[in-house]
Amino acid sequence: MRFTVLIMTMLLILSLATSGALAQGFYLGAGIGNTFYSSEYKDALDQIKNIDENSLGWKIFGGFRAEKLIGIEGGYRNFGKVSSTISGSLFESSMTGWDVEALGRLEILIVDIFAKAGAMFWSNTVTVLGKTSDESGTDFFWGLGAGLHLGPFGGRLEWEMLAGGPQDNLSMVSLSATLGF
């Protein structure tokens, strides 16, 4: 069901972008950044171990600015792979996800300040004590950022966070390039 909703949303964005009257607000982008991951798990002795790691992540996204203040955005991201060895136990997590958000923005000359909120459909592969498991779910996803735009080209710096999910904290700071149509 959630995959169908995501596909329908992406098709709506693409159909709006290809119509001549609305194509002006469509944009595509790609970014790279640092993922911050923190969680805890129980080891073989049932003791709680904390994990606080960083990883290189990337994303691709597209959106549509319907008005000067609002828009919609969606994309795919790979949060990277975090590994940690605690008390001789190996922990690995690799998380990816599709997201869709409503976007509120304030445009001041060539600078955009924005906030977004929506949902992420995530998938996570975790290895703890040699056992691998796959998890998936849908959780609240939000972010804040600022960008510059010079004609159709732009760049932006943003911080995004997944509220919920299998970890205690998962956020990403990224630098992205955008191309508007």
PyMOL CGO cylinders between C-alpha atoms (Angstrom):
from pymol import cmd
from pymol.cgo import CYLINDER

trace = [
    CYLINDER, 0.00, 0.00, 0.00, 2.69, 2.56, 0.95, 0.3, 1, 1, 1, 1, 1, 1,
    CYLINDER, 2.69, 2.56, 0.95, 4.67, 1.76, -2.21, 0.3, 1, 1, 1, 1, 1, 1,
    CYLINDER, 4.67, 1.76, -2.21, 1.53, 2.48, -4.26, 0.3, 1, 1, 1, 1, 1, 1,
    CYLINDER, 1.53, 2.48, -4.26, 1.05, 5.83, -2.50, 0.3, 1, 1, 1, 1, 1, 1,
    CYLINDER, 1.05, 5.83, -2.50, 4.67, 6.75, -3.18, 0.3, 1, 1, 1, 1, 1, 1,
    CYLINDER, 4.67, 6.75, -3.18, 4.43, 5.80, -6.87, 0.3, 1, 1, 1, 1, 1, 1,
    CYLINDER, 4.43, 5.80, -6.87, 1.18, 7.77, -7.25, 0.3, 1, 1, 1, 1, 1, 1,
    CYLINDER, 1.18, 7.77, -7.25, 2.79, 10.82, -5.62, 0.3, 1, 1, 1, 1, 1, 1,
    CYLINDER, 2.79, 10.82, -5.62, 5.83, 10.64, -7.89, 0.3, 1, 1, 1, 1, 1, 1,
    CYLINDER, 5.83, 10.64, -7.89, 3.58, 10.26, -10.97, 0.3, 1, 1, 1, 1, 1, 1,
    CYLINDER, 3.58, 10.26, -10.97, 1.60, 13.31, -9.87, 0.3, 1, 1, 1, 1, 1, 1,
    CYLINDER, 1.60, 13.31, -9.87, 4.80, 15.34, -9.52, 0.3, 1, 1, 1, 1, 1, 1,
    CYLINDER, 4.80, 15.34, -9.52, 6.00, 14.21, -12.95, 0.3, 1, 1, 1, 1, 1, 1,
    CYLINDER, 6.00, 14.21, -12.95, 2.66, 14.94, -14.60, 0.3, 1, 1, 1, 1, 1, 1,
    CYLINDER, 2.66, 14.94, -14.60, 2.59, 18.44, -13.09, 0.3, 1, 1, 1, 1, 1, 1,
    CYLINDER, 2.59, 18.44, -13.09, 6.16, 19.03, -14.22, 0.3, 1, 1, 1, 1, 1, 1,
    CYLINDER, 6.16, 19.03, -14.22, 5.51, 18.03, -17.81, 0.3, 1, 1, 1, 1, 1, 1,
    CYLINDER, 5.51, 18.03, -17.81, 2.47, 20.26, -18.27, 0.3, 1, 1, 1, 1, 1, 1,
    CYLINDER, 2.47, 20.26, -18.27, 3.63, 23.49, -19.94, 0.3, 1, 1, 1, 1, 1, 1,
    CYLINDER, 3.63, 23.49, -19.94, 1.90, 25.88, -17.56, 0.3, 1, 1, 1, 1, 1, 1,
    CYLINDER, 1.90, 25.88, -17.56, 3.28, 24.27, -14.43, 0.3, 1, 1, 1, 1, 1, 1,
    CYLINDER, 3.28, 24.27, -14.43, 6.77, 23.24, -15.56, 0.3, 1, 1, 1, 1, 1, 1,
    CYLINDER, 6.77, 23.24, -15.56, 8.33, 26.42, -14.20, 0.3, 1, 1, 1, 1, 1, 1,
    CYLINDER, 8.33, 26.42, -14.20, 8.19, 25.24, -10.56, 0.3, 1, 1, 1, 1, 1, 1,
    CYLINDER, 8.19, 25.24, -10.56, 9.68, 21.76, -11.06, 0.3, 1, 1, 1, 1, 1, 1,
    CYLINDER, 9.68, 21.76, -11.06, 13.22, 20.94, -9.88, 0.3, 1, 1, 1, 1, 1, 1,
    CYLINDER, 13.22, 20.94, -9.88, 15.56, 17.96, -9.53, 0.3, 1, 1, 1, 1, 1, 1,
    CYLINDER, 15.56, 17.96, -9.53, 18.52, 17.60, -7.20, 0.3, 1, 1, 1, 1, 1, 1,
    CYLINDER, 18.52, 17.60, -7.20, 21.22, 15.38, -5.79, 0.3, 1, 1, 1, 1, 1, 1,
    CYLINDER, 21.22, 15.38, -5.79, 23.20, 15.65, -2.59, 0.3, 1, 1, 1, 1, 1, 1,
    CYLINDER, 23.20, 15.65, -2.59, 25.85, 14.10, -0.42, 0.3, 1, 1, 1, 1, 1, 1,
    CYLINDER, 25.85, 14.10, -0.42, 26.29, 14.42, 3.30, 0.3, 1, 1, 1, 1, 1, 1,
    CYLINDER, 26.29, 14.42, 3.30, 27.02, 13.03, 6.72, 0.3, 1, 1, 1, 1, 1, 1,
    CYLINDER, 27.02, 13.03, 6.72, 24.61, 10.70, 8.51, 0.3, 1, 1, 1, 1, 1, 1,
    CYLINDER, 24.61, 10.70, 8.51, 24.52, 10.72, 12.31, 0.3, 1, 1, 1, 1, 1, 1,
    CYLINDER, 24.52, 10.72, 12.31, 23.35, 7.42, 13.83, 0.3, 1, 1, 1, 1, 1, 1,
    CYLINDER, 23.35, 7.42, 13.83, 22.81, 6.62, 17.50, 0.3, 1, 1, 1, 1, 1, 1,
    CYLINDER, 22.81, 6.62, 17.50, 21.12, 3.60, 19.02, 0.3, 1, 1, 1, 1, 1, 1,
    CYLINDER, 21.12, 3.60, 19.02, 21.52, 0.94, 21.65, 0.3, 1, 1, 1, 1, 1, 1,
    CYLINDER, 21.52, 0.94, 21.65, 21.31, -2.84, 21.62, 0.3, 1, 1, 1, 1, 1, 1,
    CYLINDER, 21.31, -2.84, 21.62, 21.75, -5.67, 24.08, 0.3, 1, 1, 1, 1, 1, 1,
    CYLINDER, 21.75, -5.67, 24.08, 24.85, -7.86, 23.84, 0.3, 1, 1, 1, 1, 1, 1,
    CYLINDER, 24.85, -7.86, 23.84, 25.11, -11.61, 24.52, 0.3, 1, 1, 1, 1, 1, 1,
    CYLINDER, 25.11, -11.61, 24.52, 25.20, -10.91, 28.28, 0.3, 1, 1, 1, 1, 1, 1,
    CYLINDER, 25.20, -10.91, 28.28, 22.01, -8.82, 28.02, 0.3, 1, 1, 1, 1, 1, 1,
    CYLINDER, 22.01, -8.82, 28.02, 23.93, -5.61, 28.74, 0.3, 1, 1, 1, 1, 1, 1,
    CYLINDER, 23.93, -5.61, 28.74, 22.92, -2.42, 26.92, 0.3, 1, 1, 1, 1, 1, 1,
    CYLINDER, 22.92, -2.42, 26.92, 25.55, -1.09, 24.49, 0.3, 1, 1, 1, 1, 1, 1,
    CYLINDER, 25.55, -1.09, 24.49, 25.40, 2.38, 22.93, 0.3, 1, 1, 1, 1, 1, 1,
    CYLINDER, 25.40, 2.38, 22.93, 26.31, 3.05, 19.32, 0.3, 1, 1, 1, 1, 1, 1,
    CYLINDER, 26.31, 3.05, 19.32, 27.12, 6.55, 18.11, 0.3, 1, 1, 1, 1, 1, 1,
    CYLINDER, 27.12, 6.55, 18.11, 28.50, 6.53, 14.57, 0.3, 1, 1, 1, 1, 1, 1,
    CYLINDER, 28.50, 6.53, 14.57, 28.66, 8.65, 11.40, 0.3, 1, 1, 1, 1, 1, 1,
    CYLINDER, 28.66, 8.65, 11.40, 28.51, 7.57, 7.78, 0.3, 1, 1, 1, 1, 1, 1,
    CYLINDER, 28.51, 7.57, 7.78, 28.61, 9.04, 4.29, 0.3, 1, 1, 1, 1, 1, 1,
    CYLINDER, 28.61, 9.04, 4.29, 25.12, 9.28, 2.78, 0.3, 1, 1, 1, 1, 1, 1,
    CYLINDER, 25.12, 9.28, 2.78, 23.61, 10.46, -0.50, 0.3, 1, 1, 1, 1, 1, 1,
    CYLINDER, 23.61, 10.46, -0.50, 20.22, 11.36, -1.95, 0.3, 1, 1, 1, 1, 1, 1,
    CYLINDER, 20.22, 11.36, -1.95, 18.35, 12.22, -5.13, 0.3, 1, 1, 1, 1, 1, 1,
    CYLINDER, 18.35, 12.22, -5.13, 15.15, 14.22, -5.07, 0.3, 1, 1, 1, 1, 1, 1,
    CYLINDER, 15.15, 14.22, -5.07, 12.63, 16.19, -7.05, 0.3, 1, 1, 1, 1, 1, 1,
    CYLINDER, 12.63, 16.19, -7.05, 9.97, 18.65, -6.21, 0.3, 1, 1, 1, 1, 1, 1,
    CYLINDER, 9.97, 18.65, -6.21, 7.46, 21.20, -7.31, 0.3, 1, 1, 1, 1, 1, 1,
    CYLINDER, 7.46, 21.20, -7.31, 7.01, 24.74, -5.99, 0.3, 1, 1, 1, 1, 1, 1,
    CYLINDER, 7.01, 24.74, -5.99, 3.26, 25.24, -6.33, 0.3, 1, 1, 1, 1, 1, 1,
    CYLINDER, 3.26, 25.24, -6.33, 3.27, 28.78, -4.92, 0.3, 1, 1, 1, 1, 1, 1,
    CYLINDER, 3.27, 28.78, -4.92, 5.85, 31.20, -3.54, 0.3, 1, 1, 1, 1, 1, 1,
    CYLINDER, 5.85, 31.20, -3.54, 5.52, 29.74, -0.04, 0.3, 1, 1, 1, 1, 1, 1,
    CYLINDER, 5.52, 29.74, -0.04, 4.60, 26.07, -0.50, 0.3, 1, 1, 1, 1, 1, 1,
    CYLINDER, 4.60, 26.07, -0.50, 5.66, 23.01, -2.45, 0.3, 1, 1, 1, 1, 1, 1,
    CYLINDER, 5.66, 23.01, -2.45, 6.03, 19.25, -2.43, 0.3, 1, 1, 1, 1, 1, 1,
    CYLINDER, 6.03, 19.25, -2.43, 9.23, 17.22, -2.53, 0.3, 1, 1, 1, 1, 1, 1,
    CYLINDER, 9.23, 17.22, -2.53, 10.12, 13.54, -2.67, 0.3, 1, 1, 1, 1, 1, 1,
    CYLINDER, 10.12, 13.54, -2.67, 13.18, 11.41, -3.20, 0.3, 1, 1, 1, 1, 1, 1,
    CYLINDER, 13.18, 11.41, -3.20, 15.33, 8.42, -2.43, 0.3, 1, 1, 1, 1, 1, 1,
    CYLINDER, 15.33, 8.42, -2.43, 18.25, 8.37, -0.01, 0.3, 1, 1, 1, 1, 1, 1,
    CYLINDER, 18.25, 8.37, -0.01, 20.91, 6.02, 1.21, 0.3, 1, 1, 1, 1, 1, 1,
    CYLINDER, 20.91, 6.02, 1.21, 21.99, 6.85, 4.75, 0.3, 1, 1, 1, 1, 1, 1,
    CYLINDER, 21.99, 6.85, 4.75, 25.17, 4.81, 4.33, 0.3, 1, 1, 1, 1, 1, 1,
    CYLINDER, 25.17, 4.81, 4.33, 26.49, 1.95, 6.41, 0.3, 1, 1, 1, 1, 1, 1,
    CYLINDER, 26.49, 1.95, 6.41, 27.51, 2.29, 10.03, 0.3, 1, 1, 1, 1, 1, 1,
    CYLINDER, 27.51, 2.29, 10.03, 29.72, -0.27, 11.76, 0.3, 1, 1, 1, 1, 1, 1,
    CYLINDER, 29.72, -0.27, 11.76, 30.76, -0.49, 15.36, 0.3, 1, 1, 1, 1, 1, 1,
    CYLINDER, 30.76, -0.49, 15.36, 32.55, -3.08, 17.47, 0.3, 1, 1, 1, 1, 1, 1,
    CYLINDER, 32.55, -3.08, 17.47, 31.59, -2.99, 21.12, 0.3, 1, 1, 1, 1, 1, 1,
    CYLINDER, 31.59, -2.99, 21.12, 32.92, -5.60, 23.56, 0.3, 1, 1, 1, 1, 1, 1,
    CYLINDER, 32.92, -5.60, 23.56, 33.97, -7.76, 20.61, 0.3, 1, 1, 1, 1, 1, 1,
    CYLINDER, 33.97, -7.76, 20.61, 30.49, -7.70, 19.07, 0.3, 1, 1, 1, 1, 1, 1,
    CYLINDER, 30.49, -7.70, 19.07, 30.07, -6.36, 15.53, 0.3, 1, 1, 1, 1, 1, 1,
    CYLINDER, 30.07, -6.36, 15.53, 27.08, -4.13, 14.82, 0.3, 1, 1, 1, 1, 1, 1,
    CYLINDER, 27.08, -4.13, 14.82, 26.27, -3.00, 11.25, 0.3, 1, 1, 1, 1, 1, 1,
    CYLINDER, 26.27, -3.00, 11.25, 23.29, -1.05, 9.93, 0.3, 1, 1, 1, 1, 1, 1,
    CYLINDER, 23.29, -1.05, 9.93, 22.52, -0.03, 6.35, 0.3, 1, 1, 1, 1, 1, 1,
    CYLINDER, 22.52, -0.03, 6.35, 19.41, 2.10, 5.86, 0.3, 1, 1, 1, 1, 1, 1,
    CYLINDER, 19.41, 2.10, 5.86, 17.70, 3.44, 2.73, 0.3, 1, 1, 1, 1, 1, 1,
    CYLINDER, 17.70, 3.44, 2.73, 14.35, 5.03, 2.11, 0.3, 1, 1, 1, 1, 1, 1,
    CYLINDER, 14.35, 5.03, 2.11, 11.85, 6.86, -0.07, 0.3, 1, 1, 1, 1, 1, 1,
    CYLINDER, 11.85, 6.86, -0.07, 10.40, 10.10, 1.28, 0.3, 1, 1, 1, 1, 1, 1,
    CYLINDER, 10.40, 10.10, 1.28, 7.68, 12.60, 0.42, 0.3, 1, 1, 1, 1, 1, 1,
    CYLINDER, 7.68, 12.60, 0.42, 7.20, 15.94, 2.21, 0.3, 1, 1, 1, 1, 1, 1,
    CYLINDER, 7.20, 15.94, 2.21, 5.28, 19.18, 2.13, 0.3, 1, 1, 1, 1, 1, 1,
    CYLINDER, 5.28, 19.18, 2.13, 7.68, 22.10, 1.79, 0.3, 1, 1, 1, 1, 1, 1,
    CYLINDER, 7.68, 22.10, 1.79, 7.26, 25.59, 3.24, 0.3, 1, 1, 1, 1, 1, 1,
    CYLINDER, 7.26, 25.59, 3.24, 9.74, 28.20, 2.09, 0.3, 1, 1, 1, 1, 1, 1,
    CYLINDER, 9.74, 28.20, 2.09, 10.55, 31.87, 2.33, 0.3, 1, 1, 1, 1, 1, 1,
    CYLINDER, 10.55, 31.87, 2.33, 12.33, 33.40, -0.65, 0.3, 1, 1, 1, 1, 1, 1,
    CYLINDER, 12.33, 33.40, -0.65, 14.52, 36.47, -0.05, 0.3, 1, 1, 1, 1, 1, 1,
    CYLINDER, 14.52, 36.47, -0.05, 16.15, 37.58, -3.33, 0.3, 1, 1, 1, 1, 1, 1,
    CYLINDER, 16.15, 37.58, -3.33, 18.33, 34.57, -4.28, 0.3, 1, 1, 1, 1, 1, 1,
    CYLINDER, 18.33, 34.57, -4.28, 18.14, 32.87, -0.87, 0.3, 1, 1, 1, 1, 1, 1,
    CYLINDER, 18.14, 32.87, -0.87, 15.53, 30.27, 0.13, 0.3, 1, 1, 1, 1, 1, 1,
    CYLINDER, 15.53, 30.27, 0.13, 14.92, 29.32, 3.75, 0.3, 1, 1, 1, 1, 1, 1,
    CYLINDER, 14.92, 29.32, 3.75, 12.75, 26.23, 4.05, 0.3, 1, 1, 1, 1, 1, 1,
    CYLINDER, 12.75, 26.23, 4.05, 11.24, 23.62, 6.33, 0.3, 1, 1, 1, 1, 1, 1,
    CYLINDER, 11.24, 23.62, 6.33, 9.71, 20.33, 5.31, 0.3, 1, 1, 1, 1, 1, 1,
    CYLINDER, 9.71, 20.33, 5.31, 7.66, 17.60, 6.94, 0.3, 1, 1, 1, 1, 1, 1,
    CYLINDER, 7.66, 17.60, 6.94, 6.34, 14.30, 5.63, 0.3, 1, 1, 1, 1, 1, 1,
    CYLINDER, 6.34, 14.30, 5.63, 6.87, 10.56, 5.69, 0.3, 1, 1, 1, 1, 1, 1,
    CYLINDER, 6.87, 10.56, 5.69, 9.76, 8.22, 4.99, 0.3, 1, 1, 1, 1, 1, 1,
    CYLINDER, 9.76, 8.22, 4.99, 9.29, 4.64, 3.83, 0.3, 1, 1, 1, 1, 1, 1,
    CYLINDER, 9.29, 4.64, 3.83, 12.51, 3.08, 5.11, 0.3, 1, 1, 1, 1, 1, 1,
    CYLINDER, 12.51, 3.08, 5.11, 14.27, -0.25, 4.89, 0.3, 1, 1, 1, 1, 1, 1,
    CYLINDER, 14.27, -0.25, 4.89, 17.08, -1.27, 7.23, 0.3, 1, 1, 1, 1, 1, 1,
    CYLINDER, 17.08, -1.27, 7.23, 19.46, -4.24, 7.22, 0.3, 1, 1, 1, 1, 1, 1,
    CYLINDER, 19.46, -4.24, 7.22, 21.01, -4.87, 10.64, 0.3, 1, 1, 1, 1, 1, 1,
    CYLINDER, 21.01, -4.87, 10.64, 23.72, -7.32, 11.66, 0.3, 1, 1, 1, 1, 1, 1,
    CYLINDER, 23.72, -7.32, 11.66, 24.23, -7.91, 15.39, 0.3, 1, 1, 1, 1, 1, 1,
    CYLINDER, 24.23, -7.91, 15.39, 26.28, -10.77, 16.82, 0.3, 1, 1, 1, 1, 1, 1,
    CYLINDER, 26.28, -10.77, 16.82, 26.45, -12.38, 13.37, 0.3, 1, 1, 1, 1, 1, 1,
    CYLINDER, 26.45, -12.38, 13.37, 22.67, -12.39, 12.88, 0.3, 1, 1, 1, 1, 1, 1,
    CYLINDER, 22.67, -12.39, 12.88, 21.27, -10.37, 9.99, 0.3, 1, 1, 1, 1, 1, 1,
    CYLINDER, 21.27, -10.37, 9.99, 17.71, -9.08, 9.93, 0.3, 1, 1, 1, 1, 1, 1,
    CYLINDER, 17.71, -9.08, 9.93, 15.75, -6.83, 7.60, 0.3, 1, 1, 1, 1, 1, 1,
    CYLINDER, 15.75, -6.83, 7.60, 13.29, -4.28, 8.92, 0.3, 1, 1, 1, 1, 1, 1,
    CYLINDER, 13.29, -4.28, 8.92, 11.04, -1.77, 7.18, 0.3, 1, 1, 1, 1, 1, 1,
    CYLINDER, 11.04, -1.77, 7.18, 8.49, 0.82, 8.19, 0.3, 1, 1, 1, 1, 1, 1,
    CYLINDER, 8.49, 0.82, 8.19, 7.06, 4.28, 7.72, 0.3, 1, 1, 1, 1, 1, 1,
    CYLINDER, 7.06, 4.28, 7.72, 7.83, 7.18, 10.05, 0.3, 1, 1, 1, 1, 1, 1,
    CYLINDER, 7.83, 7.18, 10.05, 7.66, 10.96, 10.30, 0.3, 1, 1, 1, 1, 1, 1,
    CYLINDER, 7.66, 10.96, 10.30, 10.47, 12.74, 8.45, 0.3, 1, 1, 1, 1, 1, 1,
    CYLINDER, 10.47, 12.74, 8.45, 11.31, 16.45, 8.67, 0.3, 1, 1, 1, 1, 1, 1,
    CYLINDER, 11.31, 16.45, 8.67, 14.05, 18.94, 7.93, 0.3, 1, 1, 1, 1, 1, 1,
    CYLINDER, 14.05, 18.94, 7.93, 15.31, 22.53, 7.80, 0.3, 1, 1, 1, 1, 1, 1,
    CYLINDER, 15.31, 22.53, 7.80, 17.56, 24.19, 5.28, 0.3, 1, 1, 1, 1, 1, 1,
    CYLINDER, 17.56, 24.19, 5.28, 18.73, 27.16, 3.25, 0.3, 1, 1, 1, 1, 1, 1,
    CYLINDER, 18.73, 27.16, 3.25, 19.63, 27.45, -0.39, 0.3, 1, 1, 1, 1, 1, 1,
    CYLINDER, 19.63, 27.45, -0.39, 20.83, 29.79, -3.11, 0.3, 1, 1, 1, 1, 1, 1,
    CYLINDER, 20.83, 29.79, -3.11, 19.41, 29.89, -6.61, 0.3, 1, 1, 1, 1, 1, 1,
    CYLINDER, 19.41, 29.89, -6.61, 20.91, 31.58, -9.66, 0.3, 1, 1, 1, 1, 1, 1,
    CYLINDER, 20.91, 31.58, -9.66, 18.49, 31.13, -12.53, 0.3, 1, 1, 1, 1, 1, 1,
    CYLINDER, 18.49, 31.13, -12.53, 17.77, 27.41, -12.95, 0.3, 1, 1, 1, 1, 1, 1,
    CYLINDER, 17.77, 27.41, -12.95, 20.83, 26.35, -10.88, 0.3, 1, 1, 1, 1, 1, 1,
    CYLINDER, 20.83, 26.35, -10.88, 20.91, 26.17, -7.13, 0.3, 1, 1, 1, 1, 1, 1,
    CYLINDER, 20.91, 26.17, -7.13, 22.61, 24.76, -4.10, 0.3, 1, 1, 1, 1, 1, 1,
    CYLINDER, 22.61, 24.76, -4.10, 21.35, 24.03, -0.63, 0.3, 1, 1, 1, 1, 1, 1,
    CYLINDER, 21.35, 24.03, -0.63, 22.48, 22.96, 2.81, 0.3, 1, 1, 1, 1, 1, 1,
    CYLINDER, 22.48, 22.96, 2.81, 20.00, 21.08, 4.95, 0.3, 1, 1, 1, 1, 1, 1,
    CYLINDER, 20.00, 21.08, 4.95, 19.51, 18.99, 8.05, 0.3, 1, 1, 1, 1, 1, 1,
    CYLINDER, 19.51, 18.99, 8.05, 16.90, 16.21, 8.00, 0.3, 1, 1, 1, 1, 1, 1,
    CYLINDER, 16.90, 16.21, 8.00, 15.77, 13.80, 10.72, 0.3, 1, 1, 1, 1, 1, 1,
    CYLINDER, 15.77, 13.80, 10.72, 13.78, 10.58, 10.85, 0.3, 1, 1, 1, 1, 1, 1,
    CYLINDER, 13.78, 10.58, 10.85, 11.55, 10.57, 13.93, 0.3, 1, 1, 1, 1, 1, 1,
    CYLINDER, 11.55, 10.57, 13.93, 11.02, 6.94, 14.87, 0.3, 1, 1, 1, 1, 1, 1,
    CYLINDER, 11.02, 6.94, 14.87, 12.51, 4.02, 13.03, 0.3, 1, 1, 1, 1, 1, 1,
    CYLINDER, 12.51, 4.02, 13.03, 14.68, 1.26, 14.42, 0.3, 1, 1, 1, 1, 1, 1,
    CYLINDER, 14.68, 1.26, 14.42, 17.34, 3.59, 15.86, 0.3, 1, 1, 1, 1, 1, 1,
    CYLINDER, 17.34, 3.59, 15.86, 17.16, 6.19, 18.62, 0.3, 1, 1, 1, 1, 1, 1,
    CYLINDER, 17.16, 6.19, 18.62, 18.43, 8.99, 16.38, 0.3, 1, 1, 1, 1, 1, 1,
    CYLINDER, 18.43, 8.99, 16.38, 19.03, 9.18, 12.62, 0.3, 1, 1, 1, 1, 1, 1,
    CYLINDER, 19.03, 9.18, 12.62, 19.73, 12.50, 10.97, 0.3, 1, 1, 1, 1, 1, 1,
    CYLINDER, 19.73, 12.50, 10.97, 21.61, 13.76, 7.93, 0.3, 1, 1, 1, 1, 1, 1,
    CYLINDER, 21.61, 13.76, 7.93, 23.36, 17.02, 7.06, 0.3, 1, 1, 1, 1, 1, 1,
    CYLINDER, 23.36, 17.02, 7.06, 23.78, 17.36, 3.30, 0.3, 1, 1, 1, 1, 1, 1,
    CYLINDER, 23.78, 17.36, 3.30, 24.95, 19.71, 0.57, 0.3, 1, 1, 1, 1, 1, 1,
    CYLINDER, 24.95, 19.71, 0.57, 22.92, 19.43, -2.65, 0.3, 1, 1, 1, 1, 1, 1,
    CYLINDER, 22.92, 19.43, -2.65, 22.83, 20.85, -6.15, 0.3, 1, 1, 1, 1, 1, 1,
    CYLINDER, 22.83, 20.85, -6.15, 19.50, 21.56, -7.84, 0.3, 1, 1, 1, 1, 1, 1,
    CYLINDER, 19.50, 21.56, -7.84, 18.32, 22.22, -11.38, 0.3, 1, 1, 1, 1, 1, 1,
    CYLINDER, 18.32, 22.22, -11.38, 15.00, 23.97, -11.96, 0.3, 1, 1, 1, 1, 1, 1,
    CYLINDER, 15.00, 23.97, -11.96, 12.79, 23.81, -15.04, 0.3, 1, 1, 1, 1, 1, 1,
]
cmd.load_cgo(trace, "trace")
